[in-house]
């Protein structure tokens, strides 16, 4: 058995710019690959790029470039090669045999980071399912090498012993996880329905990974959440209640960060989690305004919202990190607000913007309540956003007006 060196793995990144990628977008995605590798606790030693019309069907890159990569692997003591492009099982096998080191692609790298981040039972099941589905056709090509190289980036999650077993066992495990996830999804559905049919306005945080969603959740709800300047720092959905203008009728839910070309395995496995977004009253689309690629990030999030059928929900675009932006920044999405999540005044302005958007999406009402109907009056004050409450001396009744959430099943208020 070959032992790996202790400490972070030395990584060489390979990116093939095909006709599908324009120069600016490709440069940003390769830069993102380096950040992803660092998040997975690897050290990027070198990045190699090749332009090709399409991937080489045998080894992804050309034979000359593959030899160049092999020489770098030897001279720079590389432990791991990560391809930006998705590799077929046969490509992976050929490249790994030629280079003599572990080889993974961007999909497996992202799955690995998700495995690091998953804390809840549901999150671990979802990541495990995605990894098994991705690795199933690759067992023949990677099972032995994963065992021989003894772990590291790309091997977190299901575990080496399980990956070495036959395909029948893997398929059995996939079916078992799907069954467990179905039970968890039913529980999530009941919780979601209770919240959706309640009085609170449900606000969802969406955005590209590391845009600052968790920081905003922490500041608005005055609660402690895991906040770290890393990609996919938050994986499991988190909901907190908060007040605006003294009305404790708002919930804010943080969701997993999106990323360009989010692996299909993750979209399928996290279906029940992503469905949370579709049932929100309002979405806050958080954008890292200081990131040079923020326009690409905005487009990615909007595209994913459309893919999961959540593009019908009112959206407030929150351009975050205004203390770090330069003069060339222009806010494009509307409605929008530009803030620093670390500024108290900006957070208050954001809450006001949330209030206004909720009112726009709510149902206005105006009713008469008799003095002896004190319980009903109290109910309006508890379950709606009361705009005005006046007593008509001449006719002896209260005039109550305000806003309430639109619901499928209207109750008596």
ZAPAVEX-63117 format. One record per residue (C-alpha): residue in one letter; x, y, z; residue number from 0. Coordinates in steps of 0.2 Angstrom, whole numbers, plus 5000, padded with zeros to 4 digits. Example, Ala and Ser with C-alpha at 12.3 -4.5 7.8 and 13.67 -1.06 7.14 Angstrom:
+-----+------+------+------+-----+
: res :    X :    Y :    Z :   n :
+-----+------+------+------+-----+
:   a : 5062 : 4978 : 5039 :   0 :
:   s : 5068 : 4995 : 5036 :   1 :
+-----+------+------+------+-----+
END
This chain:
+-----+------+------+------+-----+
: res :    X :    Y :    Z :   n :
+-----+------+------+------+-----+
:   x : 5000 : 5000 : 5000 :   0 :
:   x : 5007 : 5017 : 4995 :   1 :
:   x : 5005 : 5030 : 5009 :   2 :
:   x : 5000 : 5047 : 5005 :   3 :
:   x : 5010 : 5062 : 5013 :   4 :
:   x : 5002 : 5069 : 5028 :   5 :
:   x : 4995 : 5087 : 5027 :   6 :
:   x : 4986 : 5095 : 5012 :   7 :
:   x : 4987 : 5087 : 4995 :   8 :
:   x : 4997 : 5095 : 4981 :   9 :
:   x : 4985 : 5098 : 4967 :  10 :
:   x : 4987 : 5101 : 4948 :  11 :
:   x : 4971 : 5108 : 4940 :  12 :
:   x : 4968 : 5105 : 4921 :  13 :
:   x : 4955 : 5115 : 4912 :  14 :
:   x : 4950 : 5112 : 4894 :  15 :
:   x : 4942 : 5127 : 4885 :  16 :
:   x : 4931 : 5120 : 4872 :  17 :
:   x : 4920 : 5129 : 4860 :  18 :
:   x : 4906 : 5130 : 4874 :  19 :
:   x : 4916 : 5142 : 4884 :  20 :
:   x : 4920 : 5160 : 4880 :  21 :
:   x : 4936 : 5167 : 4887 :  22 :
:   x : 4930 : 5178 : 4901 :  23 :
:   x : 4918 : 5164 : 4908 :  24 :
:   x : 4931 : 5151 : 4907 :  25 :
:   x : 4944 : 5161 : 4916 :  26 :
:   x : 4932 : 5164 : 4930 :  27 :
:   x : 4927 : 5146 : 4931 :  28 :
:   x : 4945 : 5141 : 4932 :  29 :
:   x : 4948 : 5153 : 4946 :  30 :
:   x : 4933 : 5146 : 4955 :  31 :
:   x : 4941 : 5129 : 4953 :  32 :
:   x : 4956 : 5135 : 4963 :  33 :
:   x : 4944 : 5141 : 4976 :  34 :
:   x : 4935 : 5125 : 4977 :  35 :
:   x : 4951 : 5115 : 4978 :  36 :
:   x : 4956 : 5126 : 4993 :  37 :
:   x : 4939 : 5123 : 5001 :  38 :
:   x : 4943 : 5105 : 5000 :  39 :
:   x : 4959 : 5108 : 5009 :  40 :
:   x : 4970 : 5105 : 4994 :  41 :
:   x : 4985 : 5116 : 4989 :  42 :
:   x : 4985 : 5122 : 4970 :  43 :
:   x : 5002 : 5120 : 4964 :  44 :
:   x : 4999 : 5123 : 4946 :  45 :
:   x : 4985 : 5126 : 4933 :  46 :
:   x : 4986 : 5120 : 4915 :  47 :
:   x : 4974 : 5125 : 4902 :  48 :
:   x : 4972 : 5119 : 4884 :  49 :
:   x : 4960 : 5125 : 4870 :  50 :
:   x : 4951 : 5111 : 4860 :  51 :
:   x : 4935 : 5111 : 4850 :  52 :
:   x : 4929 : 5097 : 4861 :  53 :
:   x : 4937 : 5084 : 4873 :  54 :
:   x : 4948 : 5071 : 4867 :  55 :
:   x : 4937 : 5055 : 4868 :  56 :
:   x : 4951 : 5045 : 4874 :  57 :
:   x : 4960 : 5055 : 4887 :  58 :
:   x : 4951 : 5072 : 4887 :  59 :
:   x : 4967 : 5082 : 4882 :  60 :
:   x : 4979 : 5078 : 4868 :  61 :
:   x : 4993 : 5066 : 4870 :  62 :
:   x : 5006 : 5079 : 4870 :  63 :
:   x : 4997 : 5089 : 4883 :  64 :
:   x : 4995 : 5073 : 4894 :  65 :
:   x : 5014 : 5070 : 4893 :  66 :
:   x : 5017 : 5088 : 4898 :  67 :
:   x : 5005 : 5085 : 4913 :  68 :
:   x : 5014 : 5069 : 4918 :  69 :
:   x : 5031 : 5078 : 4918 :  70 :
:   x : 5023 : 5092 : 4930 :  71 :
:   x : 5016 : 5078 : 4941 :  72 :
:   x : 5033 : 5071 : 4943 :  73 :
:   x : 5043 : 5087 : 4945 :  74 :
:   x : 5031 : 5095 : 4957 :  75 :
:   x : 5027 : 5080 : 4967 :  76 :
:   x : 5009 : 5082 : 4963 :  77 :
:   x : 4997 : 5071 : 4974 :  78 :
:   x : 4981 : 5074 : 4964 :  79 :
:   x : 4975 : 5080 : 4947 :  80 :
:   x : 4958 : 5088 : 4946 :  81 :
:   x : 4950 : 5091 : 4929 :  82 :
:   x : 4938 : 5106 : 4927 :  83 :
:   x : 4929 : 5096 : 4913 :  84 :
:   x : 4918 : 5081 : 4917 :  85 :
:   x : 4927 : 5065 : 4914 :  86 :
:   x : 4919 : 5049 : 4908 :  87 :
:   x : 4924 : 5033 : 4917 :  88 :
:   x : 4935 : 5027 : 4903 :  89 :
:   x : 4944 : 5044 : 4902 :  90 :
:   x : 4947 : 5044 : 4920 :  91 :
:   x : 4955 : 5027 : 4919 :  92 :
:   x : 4966 : 5031 : 4905 :  93 :
:   x : 4972 : 5047 : 4912 :  94 :
:   x : 4975 : 5040 : 4929 :  95 :
:   x : 4985 : 5025 : 4922 :  96 :
:   x : 4996 : 5038 : 4912 :  97 :
:   x : 4999 : 5050 : 4926 :  98 :
:   x : 5001 : 5037 : 4940 :  99 :
:   x : 4992 : 5048 : 4953 : 100 :
:   x : 4974 : 5050 : 4958 : 101 :
:   x : 4963 : 5059 : 4945 : 102 :
:   x : 4946 : 5067 : 4949 : 103 :
:   x : 4935 : 5080 : 4940 : 104 :
:   x : 4925 : 5095 : 4945 : 105 :
:   x : 4909 : 5085 : 4949 : 106 :
:   x : 4918 : 5074 : 4961 : 107 :
:   x : 4927 : 5089 : 4969 : 108 :
:   x : 4910 : 5097 : 4973 : 109 :
:   x : 4903 : 5081 : 4979 : 110 :
:   x : 4918 : 5080 : 4991 : 111 :
:   x : 4915 : 5097 : 4998 : 112 :
:   x : 4897 : 5093 : 5000 : 113 :
:   x : 4902 : 5078 : 5010 : 114 :
:   x : 4913 : 5089 : 5021 : 115 :
:   x : 4899 : 5101 : 5024 : 116 :
:   x : 4884 : 5089 : 5027 : 117 :
:   x : 4880 : 5089 : 5046 : 118 :
:   x : 4862 : 5084 : 5047 : 119 :
:   x : 4855 : 5066 : 5043 : 120 :
:   x : 4846 : 5072 : 5028 : 121 :
:   x : 4861 : 5081 : 5021 : 122 :
:   x : 4872 : 5066 : 5023 : 123 :
:   x : 4860 : 5055 : 5015 : 124 :
:   x : 4858 : 5067 : 5000 : 125 :
:   x : 4877 : 5069 : 4998 : 126 :
:   x : 4879 : 5050 : 4999 : 127 :
:   x : 4866 : 5047 : 4986 : 128 :
:   x : 4874 : 5059 : 4974 : 129 :
:   x : 4891 : 5051 : 4977 : 130 :
:   x : 4885 : 5033 : 4975 : 131 :
:   x : 4876 : 5038 : 4959 : 132 :
:   x : 4891 : 5047 : 4952 : 133 :
:   x : 4904 : 5033 : 4957 : 134 :
:   x : 4893 : 5018 : 4952 : 135 :
:   x : 4899 : 5017 : 4934 : 136 :
:   x : 4917 : 5022 : 4940 : 137 :
:   x : 4919 : 5008 : 4952 : 138 :
:   x : 4929 : 4997 : 4940 : 139 :
:   x : 4941 : 5012 : 4936 : 140 :
:   x : 4943 : 5020 : 4953 : 141 :
:   x : 4939 : 5007 : 4967 : 142 :
:   x : 4957 : 5000 : 4967 : 143 :
:   x : 4966 : 5016 : 4965 : 144 :
:   x : 4955 : 5024 : 4979 : 145 :
:   x : 4960 : 5010 : 4991 : 146 :
:   x : 4978 : 5011 : 4985 : 147 :
:   x : 4980 : 5029 : 4988 : 148 :
:   x : 4972 : 5029 : 5005 : 149 :
:   x : 4959 : 5043 : 5004 : 150 :
:   x : 4961 : 5062 : 5002 : 151 :
:   x : 4951 : 5074 : 4991 : 152 :
:   x : 4937 : 5065 : 4981 : 153 :
:   x : 4935 : 5050 : 4993 : 154 :
:   x : 4925 : 5058 : 5007 : 155 :
:   x : 4907 : 5052 : 5010 : 156 :
:   x : 4902 : 5034 : 5008 : 157 :
:   x : 4919 : 5027 : 5013 : 158 :
:   x : 4933 : 5017 : 5004 : 159 :
:   x : 4927 : 5000 : 5010 : 160 :
:   x : 4909 : 5003 : 5003 : 161 :
:   x : 4917 : 5009 : 4986 : 162 :
:   x : 4926 : 4993 : 4984 : 163 :
:   x : 4911 : 4982 : 4985 : 164 :
:   x : 4902 : 4976 : 4970 : 165 :
:   x : 4889 : 4985 : 4960 : 166 :
:   x : 4875 : 4975 : 4967 : 167 :
:   x : 4879 : 4981 : 4984 : 168 :
:   x : 4880 : 4999 : 4978 : 169 :
:   x : 4864 : 4998 : 4969 : 170 :
:   x : 4856 : 4991 : 4985 : 171 :
:   x : 4863 : 5005 : 4995 : 172 :
:   x : 4856 : 5018 : 4983 : 173 :
:   x : 4839 : 5011 : 4985 : 174 :
:   x : 4840 : 5011 : 5004 : 175 :
:   x : 4846 : 5029 : 5004 : 176 :
:   x : 4831 : 5034 : 4992 : 177 :
:   x : 4819 : 5025 : 5004 : 178 :
:   x : 4826 : 5034 : 5019 : 179 :
:   x : 4826 : 5051 : 5010 : 180 :
:   x : 4808 : 5048 : 5005 : 181 :
:   x : 4804 : 5047 : 5023 : 182 :
:   x : 4814 : 5063 : 5028 : 183 :
:   x : 4806 : 5072 : 5013 : 184 :
:   x : 4788 : 5068 : 5020 : 185 :
:   x : 4793 : 5075 : 5036 : 186 :
:   x : 4800 : 5091 : 5028 : 187 :
:   x : 4784 : 5092 : 5018 : 188 :
:   x : 4773 : 5092 : 5033 : 189 :
:   x : 4784 : 5105 : 5042 : 190 :
:   x : 4784 : 5116 : 5026 : 191 :
:   x : 4765 : 5115 : 5024 : 192 :
:   x : 4763 : 5120 : 5043 : 193 :
:   x : 4774 : 5135 : 5040 : 194 :
:   x : 4766 : 5139 : 5023 : 195 :
:   x : 4749 : 5138 : 5030 : 196 :
:   x : 4753 : 5149 : 5045 : 197 :
:   x : 4753 : 5167 : 5047 : 198 :
:   x : 4771 : 5171 : 5045 : 199 :
:   x : 4779 : 5178 : 5029 : 200 :
:   x : 4792 : 5165 : 5023 : 201 :
:   x : 4807 : 5173 : 5016 : 202 :
:   x : 4820 : 5163 : 5007 : 203 :
:   x : 4839 : 5167 : 5005 : 204 :
:   x : 4846 : 5161 : 4988 : 205 :
:   x : 4862 : 5165 : 4979 : 206 :
:   x : 4879 : 5160 : 4972 : 207 :
:   x : 4890 : 5151 : 4985 : 208 :
:   x : 4899 : 5162 : 4997 : 209 :
:   x : 4888 : 5178 : 4993 : 210 :
:   x : 4885 : 5181 : 5011 : 211 :
:   x : 4868 : 5173 : 5014 : 212 :
:   x : 4873 : 5166 : 5031 : 213 :
:   x : 4879 : 5182 : 5037 : 214 :
:   x : 4863 : 5191 : 5032 : 215 :
:   x : 4853 : 5177 : 5041 : 216 :
:   x : 4863 : 5180 : 5056 : 217 :
:   x : 4861 : 5199 : 5056 : 218 :
:   x : 4843 : 5200 : 5052 : 219 :
:   x : 4837 : 5187 : 5064 : 220 :
:   x : 4850 : 5191 : 5077 : 221 :
:   x : 4855 : 5173 : 5079 : 222 :
:   x : 4871 : 5163 : 5078 : 223 :
:   x : 4874 : 5154 : 5062 : 224 :
:   x : 4890 : 5146 : 5054 : 225 :
:   x : 4898 : 5160 : 5045 : 226 :
:   x : 4914 : 5157 : 5036 : 227 :
:   x : 4922 : 5164 : 5020 : 228 :
:   x : 4922 : 5148 : 5011 : 229 :
:   x : 4912 : 5140 : 4996 : 230 :
:   x : 4897 : 5130 : 5002 : 231 :
:   x : 4899 : 5135 : 5020 : 232 :
:   x : 4881 : 5131 : 5023 : 233 :
:   x : 4873 : 5115 : 5016 : 234 :
:   x : 4858 : 5111 : 5027 : 235 :
:   x : 4843 : 5123 : 5026 : 236 :
:   x : 4841 : 5134 : 5042 : 237 :
:   x : 4825 : 5144 : 5046 : 238 :
:   x : 4824 : 5158 : 5059 : 239 :
:   x : 4810 : 5169 : 5065 : 240 :
:   x : 4812 : 5188 : 5065 : 241 :
:   x : 4802 : 5204 : 5067 : 242 :
:   x : 4799 : 5220 : 5057 : 243 :
:   x : 4791 : 5235 : 5065 : 244 :
:   x : 4787 : 5225 : 5080 : 245 :
:   x : 4778 : 5211 : 5070 : 246 :
:   x : 4786 : 5194 : 5073 : 247 :
:   x : 4778 : 5187 : 5058 : 248 :
:   x : 4793 : 5184 : 5047 : 249 :
:   x : 4804 : 5168 : 5044 : 250 :
:   x : 4820 : 5168 : 5035 : 251 :
:   x : 4827 : 5152 : 5027 : 252 :
:   x : 4845 : 5150 : 5022 : 253 :
:   x : 4848 : 5137 : 5008 : 254 :
:   x : 4863 : 5129 : 5000 : 255 :
:   x : 4873 : 5140 : 4988 : 256 :
:   x : 4871 : 5138 : 4970 : 257 :
:   x : 4886 : 5136 : 4958 : 258 :
:   x : 4888 : 5137 : 4939 : 259 :
:   x : 4884 : 5120 : 4931 : 260 :
:   x : 4878 : 5112 : 4948 : 261 :
:   x : 4881 : 5093 : 4946 : 262 :
:   x : 4865 : 5085 : 4941 : 263 :
:   x : 4867 : 5072 : 4954 : 264 :
:   x : 4866 : 5085 : 4968 : 265 :
:   x : 4851 : 5093 : 4960 : 266 :
:   x : 4842 : 5076 : 4960 : 267 :
:   x : 4848 : 5071 : 4977 : 268 :
:   x : 4844 : 5088 : 4985 : 269 :
:   x : 4826 : 5089 : 4977 : 270 :
:   x : 4817 : 5090 : 4993 : 271 :
:   x : 4828 : 5104 : 5000 : 272 :
:   x : 4827 : 5114 : 4984 : 273 :
:   x : 4808 : 5112 : 4984 : 274 :
:   x : 4809 : 5123 : 5000 : 275 :
:   x : 4813 : 5138 : 4989 : 276 :
:   x : 4797 : 5135 : 4978 : 277 :
:   x : 4786 : 5138 : 4993 : 278 :
:   x : 4793 : 5155 : 4999 : 279 :
:   x : 4783 : 5171 : 4998 : 280 :
:   x : 4798 : 5181 : 4994 : 281 :
:   x : 4816 : 5177 : 4989 : 282 :
:   x : 4831 : 5187 : 4993 : 283 :
:   x : 4844 : 5184 : 4979 : 284 :
:   x : 4860 : 5188 : 4988 : 285 :
:   x : 4874 : 5194 : 4976 : 286 :
:   x : 4893 : 5197 : 4980 : 287 :
:   x : 4894 : 5213 : 4972 : 288 :
:   x : 4913 : 5214 : 4975 : 289 :
:   x : 4916 : 5198 : 4964 : 290 :
:   x : 4921 : 5202 : 4946 : 291 :
:   x : 4911 : 5187 : 4941 : 292 :
:   x : 4895 : 5193 : 4949 : 293 :
:   x : 4885 : 5195 : 4933 : 294 :
:   x : 4889 : 5177 : 4929 : 295 :
:   x : 4883 : 5172 : 4946 : 296 :
:   x : 4867 : 5182 : 4944 : 297 :
:   x : 4863 : 5173 : 4928 : 298 :
:   x : 4867 : 5156 : 4936 : 299 :
:   x : 4855 : 5159 : 4950 : 300 :
:   x : 4841 : 5165 : 4939 : 301 :
:   x : 4843 : 5150 : 4928 : 302 :
:   x : 4843 : 5138 : 4942 : 303 :
:   x : 4827 : 5146 : 4950 : 304 :
:   x : 4819 : 5144 : 4933 : 305 :
:   x : 4825 : 5125 : 4932 : 306 :
:   x : 4817 : 5122 : 4949 : 307 :
:   x : 4801 : 5131 : 4945 : 308 :
:   x : 4804 : 5145 : 4957 : 309 :
:   x : 4805 : 5160 : 4945 : 310 :
:   x : 4787 : 5165 : 4949 : 311 :
:   x : 4791 : 5171 : 4966 : 312 :
:   x : 4794 : 5190 : 4970 : 313 :
:   x : 4813 : 5193 : 4971 : 314 :
:   x : 4823 : 5207 : 4980 : 315 :
:   x : 4841 : 5206 : 4973 : 316 :
:   x : 4853 : 5211 : 4988 : 317 :
:   x : 4869 : 5217 : 4982 : 318 :
:   x : 4881 : 5213 : 4996 : 319 :
:   x : 4898 : 5218 : 5001 : 320 :
:   x : 4896 : 5236 : 4995 : 321 :
:   x : 4911 : 5241 : 5006 : 322 :
:   x : 4922 : 5231 : 4994 : 323 :
:   x : 4915 : 5236 : 4977 : 324 :
:   x : 4923 : 5248 : 4965 : 325 :
:   x : 4916 : 5263 : 4956 : 326 :
:   x : 4912 : 5252 : 4940 : 327 :
:   x : 4899 : 5242 : 4949 : 328 :
:   x : 4881 : 5244 : 4942 : 329 :
:   x : 4866 : 5236 : 4950 : 330 :
:   x : 4856 : 5228 : 4936 : 331 :
:   x : 4842 : 5217 : 4943 : 332 :
:   x : 4826 : 5226 : 4949 : 333 :
:   x : 4820 : 5228 : 4963 : 334 :
:   x : 4837 : 5229 : 4972 : 335 :
:   x : 4846 : 5236 : 4987 : 336 :
:   x : 4865 : 5237 : 4989 : 337 :
:   x : 4871 : 5234 : 5007 : 338 :
:   x : 4885 : 5228 : 5018 : 339 :
:   x : 4879 : 5214 : 5029 : 340 :
:   x : 4891 : 5221 : 5042 : 341 :
:   x : 4883 : 5238 : 5043 : 342 :
:   x : 4868 : 5240 : 5055 : 343 :
:   x : 4860 : 5254 : 5046 : 344 :
:   x : 4860 : 5244 : 5030 : 345 :
:   x : 4852 : 5229 : 5038 : 346 :
:   x : 4838 : 5240 : 5044 : 347 :
:   x : 4836 : 5246 : 5027 : 348 :
:   x : 4835 : 5228 : 5020 : 349 :
:   x : 4822 : 5224 : 5033 : 350 :
:   x : 4812 : 5239 : 5027 : 351 :
:   x : 4814 : 5233 : 5009 : 352 :
:   x : 4808 : 5216 : 5014 : 353 :
:   x : 4793 : 5223 : 5023 : 354 :
:   x : 4788 : 5233 : 5007 : 355 :
:   x : 4790 : 5218 : 4996 : 356 :
:   x : 4780 : 5207 : 5007 : 357 :
:   x : 4766 : 5220 : 5007 : 358 :
:   x : 4766 : 5221 : 4988 : 359 :
:   x : 4764 : 5202 : 4988 : 360 :
:   x : 4751 : 5201 : 5002 : 361 :
:   x : 4732 : 5203 : 5002 : 362 :
:   x : 4725 : 5220 : 5008 : 363 :
:   x : 4710 : 5220 : 5019 : 364 :
:   x : 4699 : 5232 : 5029 : 365 :
:   x : 4686 : 5225 : 5041 : 366 :
:   x : 4674 : 5231 : 5055 : 367 :
:   x : 4676 : 5223 : 5072 : 368 :
:   x : 4663 : 5226 : 5086 : 369 :
:   x : 4669 : 5230 : 5104 : 370 :
:   x : 4663 : 5214 : 5111 : 371 :
:   x : 4673 : 5204 : 5098 : 372 :
:   x : 4689 : 5207 : 5108 : 373 :
:   x : 4696 : 5190 : 5103 : 374 :
:   x : 4694 : 5193 : 5085 : 375 :
:   x : 4702 : 5210 : 5086 : 376 :
:   x : 4717 : 5202 : 5095 : 377 :
:   x : 4718 : 5188 : 5081 : 378 :
:   x : 4720 : 5202 : 5068 : 379 :
:   x : 4734 : 5210 : 5078 : 380 :
:   x : 4743 : 5193 : 5080 : 381 :
:   x : 4740 : 5186 : 5063 : 382 :
:   x : 4741 : 5200 : 5051 : 383 :
:   x : 4751 : 5216 : 5048 : 384 :
:   x : 4739 : 5229 : 5055 : 385 :
:   x : 4741 : 5246 : 5046 : 386 :
:   x : 4728 : 5255 : 5056 : 387 :
:   x : 4716 : 5252 : 5070 : 388 :
:   x : 4703 : 5266 : 5073 : 389 :
:   x : 4687 : 5266 : 5083 : 390 :
:   x : 4672 : 5274 : 5075 : 391 :
:   x : 4663 : 5283 : 5090 : 392 :
:   x : 4647 : 5286 : 5080 : 393 :
:   x : 4644 : 5268 : 5074 : 394 :
:   x : 4653 : 5260 : 5089 : 395 :
:   x : 4665 : 5248 : 5080 : 396 :
:   x : 4683 : 5246 : 5076 : 397 :
:   x : 4690 : 5249 : 5058 : 398 :
:   x : 4705 : 5237 : 5056 : 399 :
:   x : 4715 : 5238 : 5040 : 400 :
:   x : 4731 : 5230 : 5035 : 401 :
:   x : 4739 : 5215 : 5025 : 402 :
:   x : 4739 : 5196 : 5027 : 403 :
:   x : 4748 : 5182 : 5018 : 404 :
:   x : 4739 : 5176 : 5003 : 405 :
:   x : 4734 : 5158 : 5006 : 406 :
:   x : 4725 : 5144 : 4996 : 407 :
:   x : 4714 : 5140 : 5011 : 408 :
:   x : 4707 : 5157 : 5018 : 409 :
:   x : 4702 : 5156 : 5036 : 410 :
:   x : 4691 : 5168 : 5045 : 411 :
:   x : 4703 : 5182 : 5045 : 412 :
+-----+------+------+------+-----+
END
